Amino acid sequence: MATRKTVTTKNLIALGAERLAEILHALAEEDRDIKRRLRLEVAEQDGEDELAAEIGKRLTSIKNASSFIDWQKWKAFEKDLDLQREMITERVAKTRPDLALELMWRFMALAEPVINRVDDSNGIVGEIFRQAGHELGGVAIKAKPKPLLLAEQTFDAVINNHYGEYDRLIPAIMPALGKEGIDHLKARLHDALDRRPRRNGENGEYDHRAPAIARTLQEIADGEDDVDAFIALTPLKARQTPRVAAGIARRLLTAGRAQEAMIALQKGAPNEGAVATHDLWIDGYHSYFGHSEWEDVYIDVLDATGEPEKAQQIRWDSFEKHLLRNRLRDYLKRLADFDDVIAEEKALTHALTFPNMVSALDFLIEWPAHEQAAKLILQRHTEIDGNAYYLLDPAARTLEGNYPLAAVLLRRAMISDTLDRAKSTRYRHAARHLAECQSLHSAIPDYANLGDHAAFLTSLQDKHRRKEGFWGRVREFSAKR
């Protein structure tokens, strides 16, 4: 329960409006971000027109700036940029969507100059603009601008989409465009696409703008559920790749055209040179993990075309090759009662002998089948990759309650990997794992000839006696206990 000293909304309200105002004013004098936020909040008291005017001033200020934003200022700048977006979409748009729409177009126009001024290697600034591009559509629906004007603005936007800021615009803005606006936009885009040369300039460089225009037209086709228009905009060579073939087939299947979906899949089958046939799953077909999207659609098409047995066989084959949980679940739920129990037991037995021990452990932990996971660890402890800490650490925590020896073996593997490879940055974690092994010692009556905790500790001392950085961390953990 929060005390009166805890900073909570209730306790702050108790300070009273006047005292809070004094505190905020003092903070605003020291922090420009707080001052900007308060200025916007105060402006809103005089109506959305005043708030819009205040936001407009800030957008102009950002537009006119030219200095590079260094690492010390970029976080504050990102917060400010996102604040302007939020104020437009969540405040101004509520009562003055017309003003909000104008501000959103101005905001989006900042994308190129802003991204050129920051190091956006983490993608945060780009994501702010992509989010704004999506929200612009919702604002336009409320504002109800003239369809042809909105279509022209949208055309200019997608033609100049240099940093992907408008990547989410089309699906969001189509309801606001209506049929008249969409038809106009499509005509403008088709005309622009026809005017694009297949190659740029005398040196024959690839024209990146043409595919971008085509993708926009494909987004519109998706919005209108026009599968044929989508396919017509897809180059013939691209249709022979698994990813594109899967996308086309999924659309055809959704439209109730399963036989055509099968043909599209066969044209882009992920096999090695063999001509795809209707018996693709038997003759020449190779299931690759990288083509799981193609396989997903292929399975659904087999079901839709009356070949569920083949679909089931692929589900099982795919599970056996890659231990894909979703494939096994889909396989089991289509079996009769009791058959699914037998099949699941077969699957878990298969996992115990899967070539990649860490992949098998991941599957058994997540399925979940913790008893089998512990059995796997005991049987194949020499194969544990101690560098896979992202899996081993949570797996050890999962197993330690009922299977403490298995948890200890996972932690020993991480400790040994860290010390054998002298990964000094992980010494603190290795020391923690050693302390966790010690804490589980009393819960393990039989170490099964694997050496108890004292024996393991002795082996570490003999082999890594000079790694004082690690032993210092061990002493720190011992002192805390």
C-alpha positions as CSV (number, residue, x, y, z in Angstrom):
1,M,0.0,0.0,0.0
2,A,1.4,3.4,-1.0
3,T,2.4,5.8,1.8
4,R,1.9,9.5,1.9
5,K,5.5,9.9,0.7
6,T,5.0,7.9,-2.4
7,V,4.5,9.9,-5.6
8,T,1.1,8.8,-6.7
9,T,-1.8,10.7,-8.5
10,K,-3.8,10.7,-5.2
11,N,-0.9,12.2,-3.2
12,L,-0.2,14.8,-5.8
13,I,-3.8,15.9,-5.9
14,A,-3.6,16.4,-2.1
15,L,-0.9,19.1,-2.7
16,G,-3.5,21.3,-4.3
17,A,-3.6,23.0,-7.7
18,E,-1.7,26.2,-6.6
19,R,1.3,24.2,-5.2
20,L,1.4,21.9,-8.2
21,A,1.4,24.9,-10.6
22,E,4.3,26.4,-8.7
23,I,6.3,23.1,-9.0
24,L,5.5,22.7,-12.7
25,H,6.5,26.3,-13.4
26,A,9.8,25.8,-11.7
27,L,10.4,22.6,-13.5
28,A,9.5,24.2,-16.8
29,E,12.1,26.9,-16.3
30,E,14.8,24.1,-16.2
31,D,13.4,21.7,-18.8
32,R,12.4,22.8,-22.3
33,D,10.4,19.6,-22.9
34,I,8.2,20.2,-19.9
35,K,7.8,23.9,-20.9
36,R,6.7,22.9,-24.5
37,R,4.2,20.5,-23.1
38,L,2.8,23.0,-20.7
39,R,2.6,25.6,-23.4
40,L,0.5,23.3,-25.5
41,E,-1.8,22.4,-22.6
42,V,-2.3,26.1,-21.8
43,A,-3.0,26.9,-25.4
44,E,-5.7,24.3,-25.5
45,Q,-7.6,26.2,-22.8
46,D,-8.3,28.8,-25.4
47,G,-9.6,26.3,-27.9
48,E,-8.3,23.9,-30.5
49,D,-7.5,26.8,-32.9
50,E,-5.0,28.1,-30.4
51,L,-3.5,24.7,-29.8
52,A,-3.2,24.1,-33.6
53,A,-1.5,27.5,-33.9
54,E,1.0,26.5,-31.2
55,I,1.7,23.2,-32.8
56,G,2.1,24.9,-36.2
57,K,4.8,27.2,-34.7
58,R,6.7,24.2,-33.4
59,L,6.5,22.4,-36.8
60,T,7.8,25.5,-38.5
61,S,10.7,25.7,-36.0
62,I,11.6,22.1,-36.6
63,K,11.4,22.6,-40.4
64,N,13.7,25.6,-40.3
65,A,16.3,24.0,-38.1
66,S,19.4,22.6,-40.0
67,S,21.9,21.5,-37.3
68,F,22.6,17.9,-36.7
69,I,21.0,16.4,-33.6
70,D,23.7,14.7,-31.6
71,W,23.3,11.7,-29.3
72,Q,22.9,13.9,-26.2
73,K,19.8,15.6,-27.7
74,W,18.2,12.9,-29.9
75,K,16.1,11.3,-27.1
76,A,14.5,14.6,-26.1
77,F,14.0,15.5,-29.8
78,E,12.2,12.2,-30.4
79,K,9.9,12.8,-27.4
80,D,9.1,16.3,-28.7
81,L,8.4,15.0,-32.2
82,D,6.1,12.3,-30.9
83,L,4.3,14.8,-28.6
84,Q,3.4,17.0,-31.7
85,R,2.0,13.9,-33.4
86,E,0.0,12.9,-30.4
87,M,-1.4,16.4,-29.8
88,I,-2.6,16.6,-33.4
89,T,-4.2,13.2,-33.6
90,E,-5.6,13.0,-30.0
91,R,-6.5,16.6,-29.2
92,V,-6.9,18.8,-32.3
93,A,-8.6,16.0,-34.4
94,K,-11.4,15.6,-31.8
95,T,-13.1,18.9,-32.5
96,R,-11.2,20.4,-35.5
97,P,-10.3,17.5,-37.8
98,D,-9.8,20.0,-40.7
99,L,-7.0,21.7,-38.8
100,A,-5.6,18.4,-37.7
101,L,-5.4,17.1,-41.3
102,E,-3.5,20.2,-42.4
103,L,-1.1,19.8,-39.5
104,M,-0.6,16.1,-40.2
105,W,0.4,16.9,-43.8
106,R,2.8,19.5,-42.5
107,F,4.1,17.0,-39.9
108,M,4.7,14.3,-42.5
109,A,6.6,16.8,-44.7
110,L,9.2,17.0,-41.9
111,A,10.2,13.4,-42.4
112,E,13.0,13.9,-44.9
113,P,14.7,16.9,-43.4
114,V,14.4,15.5,-39.9
115,I,15.8,12.0,-40.7
116,N,18.7,13.8,-42.5
117,R,19.5,15.5,-39.2
118,V,19.5,12.6,-36.9
119,D,21.2,9.2,-36.5
120,D,18.1,7.0,-36.8
121,S,19.9,3.7,-36.7
122,N,17.5,2.5,-34.1
123,G,14.5,3.4,-36.4
124,I,12.6,5.3,-33.7
125,V,12.2,8.5,-35.7
126,G,11.2,6.6,-38.8
127,E,8.6,4.7,-36.8
128,I,7.1,8.0,-35.5
129,F,6.5,9.1,-39.0
130,R,5.1,5.8,-40.2
131,Q,2.7,5.8,-37.2
132,A,1.7,9.3,-38.1
133,G,1.2,8.3,-41.8
134,H,-1.2,5.6,-40.6
135,E,-3.0,8.0,-38.3
136,L,-3.3,10.6,-41.1
137,G,-5.9,8.3,-42.7
138,G,-8.1,8.3,-39.6
139,V,-7.9,12.1,-39.4
140,A,-8.8,12.4,-43.1
141,I,-11.9,10.3,-42.5
142,K,-13.0,12.8,-39.8
143,A,-12.1,15.9,-41.8
144,K,-13.9,14.7,-45.0
145,P,-11.8,16.7,-47.5
146,K,-12.7,16.8,-51.2
147,P,-11.8,13.4,-52.7
148,L,-9.8,14.7,-55.7
149,L,-7.8,17.1,-53.5
150,L,-7.0,14.3,-51.0
151,A,-6.1,12.0,-53.9
152,E,-3.6,14.5,-55.3
153,Q,-2.1,14.9,-51.8
154,T,-1.8,11.2,-51.4
155,F,-0.3,10.8,-54.9
156,D,2.4,13.4,-54.0
157,A,3.1,11.6,-50.7
158,V,3.6,8.1,-52.1
159,I,5.6,9.4,-55.1
160,N,8.0,11.1,-52.6
161,N,8.1,8.3,-50.0
162,H,11.9,8.5,-49.7
163,Y,12.2,7.1,-46.1
164,G,9.2,4.9,-45.9
165,E,7.3,7.4,-43.9
166,Y,4.1,6.8,-46.0
167,D,4.4,3.0,-45.9
168,R,1.2,2.7,-43.9
169,L,-0.8,5.4,-45.5
170,I,-2.8,3.7,-48.3
171,P,-4.9,1.2,-46.3
172,A,-5.7,3.8,-43.8
173,I,-6.7,6.6,-46.2
174,M,-8.7,4.6,-48.7
175,P,-12.0,5.0,-46.8
176,A,-11.5,8.8,-46.8
177,L,-10.8,8.8,-50.6
178,G,-13.9,7.0,-51.5
179,K,-14.5,5.6,-55.0
180,E,-13.9,8.9,-56.7
181,G,-10.7,9.6,-55.0
182,I,-9.4,6.0,-55.4
183,D,-10.1,6.0,-59.1
184,H,-8.3,9.3,-59.5
185,L,-5.3,8.1,-57.5
186,K,-5.1,4.9,-59.5
187,A,-5.2,6.8,-62.7
188,R,-2.4,9.1,-61.6
189,L,-0.3,6.2,-60.4
190,H,-0.8,4.2,-63.6
191,D,0.2,7.2,-65.6
192,A,3.3,7.8,-63.5
193,L,4.2,4.1,-63.8
194,D,3.8,4.1,-67.6
195,R,6.1,7.1,-67.8
196,R,8.9,5.5,-65.7
197,P,11.8,4.2,-67.8
198,R,12.7,0.6,-67.2
199,R,16.2,1.8,-66.5
200,N,17.4,5.2,-65.3
201,G,19.9,7.3,-67.2
202,E,22.5,6.4,-69.7
203,N,24.2,3.9,-67.4
204,G,21.1,1.8,-67.2
205,E,20.7,1.8,-63.4
206,Y,17.7,0.1,-61.9
207,D,14.7,2.4,-61.4
208,H,13.6,1.9,-57.8
209,R,10.7,4.3,-58.1
210,A,8.7,2.2,-60.5
211,P,8.4,-0.8,-58.1
212,A,7.4,1.6,-55.3
213,I,4.5,2.9,-57.4
214,A,3.5,-0.6,-58.4
215,R,3.5,-1.6,-54.7
216,T,1.2,1.3,-53.9
217,L,-1.2,0.2,-56.7
218,Q,-1.0,-3.4,-55.2
219,E,-2.0,-2.0,-51.8
220,I,-5.0,-0.3,-53.4
221,A,-5.9,-3.6,-55.2
222,D,-5.8,-5.3,-51.8
223,G,-8.1,-2.7,-50.4
224,E,-10.5,-3.3,-53.2
225,D,-10.1,-7.1,-53.0
226,D,-9.0,-7.1,-56.6
227,V,-6.8,-10.1,-56.9
228,D,-6.4,-9.9,-60.6
229,A,-5.2,-6.3,-60.4
230,F,-2.6,-7.3,-57.8
231,I,-1.3,-10.2,-59.9
232,A,-1.1,-8.0,-63.0
233,L,1.2,-5.6,-61.2
234,T,3.5,-8.5,-60.2
235,P,6.5,-9.1,-62.6
236,L,6.5,-12.6,-64.1
237,K,9.9,-13.4,-62.7
238,A,8.9,-12.4,-59.2
239,R,5.9,-14.7,-59.4
240,Q,8.4,-17.6,-59.6
241,T,9.8,-16.9,-56.1
242,P,8.3,-18.7,-53.1
243,R,7.5,-15.5,-51.1
244,V,5.7,-13.8,-53.9
245,A,4.0,-17.0,-55.1
246,A,2.7,-17.5,-51.5
247,G,1.3,-14.0,-51.4
248,I,-0.6,-14.4,-54.6
249,A,-1.8,-17.9,-53.7
250,R,-3.1,-16.6,-50.3
251,R,-5.1,-13.9,-52.0
252,L,-6.5,-16.3,-54.6
253,L,-7.4,-18.8,-51.8
254,T,-9.2,-16.0,-49.8
255,A,-11.1,-15.2,-53.0
256,G,-12.3,-18.8,-53.2
257,R,-10.1,-19.6,-56.2
258,A,-8.2,-22.6,-54.7
259,Q,-7.2,-24.3,-58.0
260,E,-5.6,-21.1,-59.3
261,A,-3.9,-20.7,-55.9
262,M,-2.3,-24.2,-56.5
263,I,-1.0,-23.2,-59.9
264,A,0.5,-20.0,-58.5
265,L,2.2,-22.0,-55.8
266,Q,3.7,-24.4,-58.2
267,K,5.2,-21.6,-60.3
268,G,7.1,-20.4,-57.2
269,A,7.8,-23.8,-55.5
270,P,10.9,-23.7,-53.3
271,N,12.5,-26.8,-54.8
272,E,15.9,-27.1,-56.3
273,G,15.4,-27.1,-60.1
274,A,12.7,-29.7,-60.3
275,V,9.6,-28.8,-62.1
276,A,6.8,-28.6,-59.6
277,T,4.0,-31.1,-60.0
278,H,0.7,-31.7,-58.2
279,D,2.6,-34.4,-56.1
280,L,5.1,-31.7,-55.1
281,W,5.2,-32.9,-51.5
282,I,6.4,-36.3,-52.7
283,D,8.3,-35.7,-55.9
284,G,11.2,-33.2,-55.6
285,Y,9.8,-31.0,-52.9
286,H,12.1,-29.9,-50.2
287,S,10.7,-28.2,-47.1
288,Y,12.9,-25.3,-46.2
289,F,12.5,-23.3,-42.9
290,G,13.0,-20.1,-44.9
291,H,10.0,-20.9,-47.0
292,S,7.5,-21.6,-44.2
293,E,5.2,-18.9,-45.6
294,W,5.0,-20.8,-48.9
295,E,4.4,-24.0,-47.0
296,D,1.7,-22.5,-44.9
297,V,-0.3,-21.5,-48.0
298,Y,0.4,-24.8,-49.7
299,I,-1.0,-26.8,-46.8
300,D,-4.2,-24.6,-46.8
301,V,-4.6,-25.0,-50.5
302,L,-4.3,-28.8,-50.2
303,D,-7.1,-28.8,-47.6
304,A,-9.2,-26.5,-49.8
305,T,-8.8,-28.7,-52.9
306,G,-9.8,-31.9,-51.1
307,E,-6.4,-33.4,-50.3
308,P,-6.3,-33.3,-46.5
309,E,-4.1,-36.4,-46.3
310,K,-1.3,-34.7,-48.2
311,A,-1.7,-31.6,-46.1
312,Q,-1.4,-33.8,-43.0
313,Q,1.7,-35.5,-44.3
314,I,3.4,-32.2,-45.0
315,R,2.5,-31.0,-41.5
316,W,4.2,-34.1,-40.0
317,D,7.2,-34.0,-42.3
318,S,7.7,-30.3,-41.5
319,F,7.6,-31.0,-37.8
320,E,10.0,-33.8,-38.1
321,K,12.5,-31.7,-40.0
322,H,12.3,-28.5,-38.0
323,L,10.4,-29.2,-34.7
324,L,7.8,-26.5,-35.6
325,R,5.3,-26.4,-32.8
326,N,2.5,-24.8,-35.0
327,R,2.8,-27.7,-37.5
328,L,2.5,-30.3,-34.8
329,R,-0.5,-28.6,-33.2
330,D,-2.3,-28.3,-36.5
331,Y,-1.5,-31.9,-37.2
332,L,-2.8,-33.2,-33.9
333,K,-6.0,-31.3,-33.8
334,R,-7.1,-33.0,-37.1
335,L,-6.6,-36.5,-35.7
336,A,-9.4,-38.5,-34.1
337,D,-9.5,-38.9,-30.3
338,F,-6.7,-41.1,-28.9
339,D,-4.9,-41.0,-32.2
340,D,-3.7,-37.5,-31.2
341,V,-2.3,-38.9,-27.9
342,I,-0.3,-41.6,-29.7
343,A,1.0,-39.1,-32.3
344,E,2.0,-36.6,-29.6
345,E,4.0,-39.3,-27.8
346,K,5.7,-40.2,-31.1
347,A,6.5,-36.5,-31.6
348,L,8.1,-36.1,-28.2
349,T,10.1,-39.2,-28.7
350,H,11.3,-37.8,-32.0
351,A,12.4,-34.6,-30.3
352,L,14.6,-36.6,-27.9
353,T,16.7,-37.8,-30.8
354,F,16.6,-34.6,-32.9
355,P,20.1,-33.8,-34.2
356,N,20.2,-30.2,-32.8
357,M,20.0,-30.7,-29.0
358,V,19.3,-27.0,-28.3
359,S,16.5,-26.9,-30.8
360,A,15.0,-30.0,-29.2
361,L,15.2,-28.4,-25.8
362,D,13.5,-25.2,-27.0
363,F,10.7,-27.3,-28.5
364,L,10.2,-29.4,-25.3
365,I,10.2,-26.4,-23.0
366,E,7.7,-24.4,-25.1
367,W,5.4,-27.3,-26.0
368,P,5.4,-27.8,-22.9
369,A,6.8,-31.2,-22.1
370,H,9.1,-30.6,-19.1
371,E,9.6,-34.2,-18.1
372,Q,10.9,-35.0,-21.6
373,A,13.0,-31.8,-21.5
374,A,14.7,-33.0,-18.4
375,K,15.2,-36.4,-19.9
376,L,16.8,-34.8,-22.9
377,I,19.2,-32.8,-20.8
378,L,20.3,-35.8,-18.7
379,Q,20.8,-38.0,-21.8
380,R,22.6,-35.4,-23.9
381,H,24.2,-33.0,-21.5
382,T,27.5,-33.1,-23.3
383,E,25.8,-31.5,-26.4
384,I,24.4,-28.5,-24.5
385,D,25.6,-25.3,-26.1
386,G,26.5,-23.1,-23.1
387,N,26.5,-20.0,-25.3
388,A,22.7,-20.3,-25.9
389,Y,22.1,-18.5,-22.6
390,Y,18.9,-16.8,-24.0
391,L,17.3,-20.3,-24.0
392,L,19.2,-22.1,-21.2
393,D,18.7,-19.5,-18.5
394,P,14.9,-19.3,-18.7
395,A,14.7,-23.1,-19.3
396,A,16.7,-23.7,-16.0
397,R,14.3,-21.5,-14.1
398,T,11.4,-23.4,-15.6
399,L,12.8,-26.8,-14.7
400,E,14.4,-26.2,-11.3
401,G,11.3,-26.8,-9.2
402,N,10.6,-30.3,-10.4
403,Y,13.8,-31.2,-12.2
404,P,16.7,-29.6,-10.3
405,L,19.5,-31.7,-11.7
406,A,18.5,-30.8,-15.3
407,A,18.5,-27.1,-14.2
408,V,21.9,-27.5,-12.7
409,L,23.3,-29.1,-15.9
410,L,22.0,-26.2,-18.0
411,R,23.7,-23.7,-15.6
412,R,26.9,-25.7,-15.6
413,A,27.0,-25.5,-19.4
414,M,26.7,-21.7,-19.3
415,I,29.3,-21.4,-16.6
416,S,31.8,-23.6,-18.5
417,D,31.2,-21.8,-21.8
418,T,31.8,-18.4,-20.1
419,L,35.0,-19.5,-18.4
420,D,36.4,-21.7,-21.2
421,R,36.1,-18.8,-23.6
422,A,37.1,-16.1,-21.0
423,K,33.9,-14.1,-21.6
424,S,34.6,-11.6,-18.9
425,T,31.5,-9.5,-19.5
426,R,29.5,-12.6,-18.5
427,Y,31.4,-13.4,-15.3
428,R,28.7,-11.8,-13.1
429,H,26.1,-14.1,-14.7
430,A,28.3,-17.2,-14.4
431,A,28.8,-16.4,-10.7
432,R,25.0,-16.1,-10.3
433,H,24.5,-19.5,-12.1
434,L,27.1,-21.1,-9.7
435,A,25.2,-19.7,-6.7
436,E,21.9,-21.1,-8.2
437,C,23.6,-24.5,-8.5
438,Q,24.6,-24.3,-4.9
439,S,21.1,-23.5,-3.8
440,L,19.7,-26.5,-5.6
441,H,22.3,-29.0,-4.2
442,S,20.1,-30.1,-1.3
443,A,17.2,-30.9,-3.7
444,I,19.3,-33.4,-5.7
445,P,19.6,-36.7,-3.9
446,D,21.4,-38.4,-6.8
447,Y,23.7,-36.7,-9.3
448,A,23.8,-39.8,-11.5
449,N,27.6,-40.0,-11.8
450,L,27.7,-36.4,-13.0
451,G,29.6,-35.1,-10.0
452,D,27.9,-33.2,-7.1
453,H,28.3,-29.4,-6.6
454,A,31.5,-29.7,-4.6
455,A,33.1,-31.8,-7.4
456,F,32.0,-29.3,-10.1
457,L,33.4,-26.4,-8.0
458,T,36.7,-28.1,-7.5
459,S,37.0,-28.7,-11.3
460,L,36.4,-25.0,-11.9
461,Q,39.0,-24.0,-9.4
462,D,41.6,-26.4,-10.9
463,K,40.9,-25.2,-14.5
464,H,40.2,-21.5,-14.0
465,R,42.1,-20.6,-10.8
466,R,43.6,-17.5,-12.4
467,K,40.3,-15.9,-13.5
468,E,40.1,-13.6,-10.5
469,G,37.4,-11.5,-12.2
470,F,35.1,-14.5,-12.0
471,W,36.1,-15.5,-8.5
472,G,35.6,-12.0,-7.2
473,R,32.0,-12.1,-8.5
474,V,31.6,-15.5,-6.8
475,R,32.7,-14.0,-3.5
476,E,30.2,-11.1,-4.0
477,F,27.3,-13.5,-4.4
478,S,28.5,-15.5,-1.4
479,A,28.5,-12.4,0.8
480,K,25.0,-11.5,-0.2
481,R,23.6,-14.9,0.9
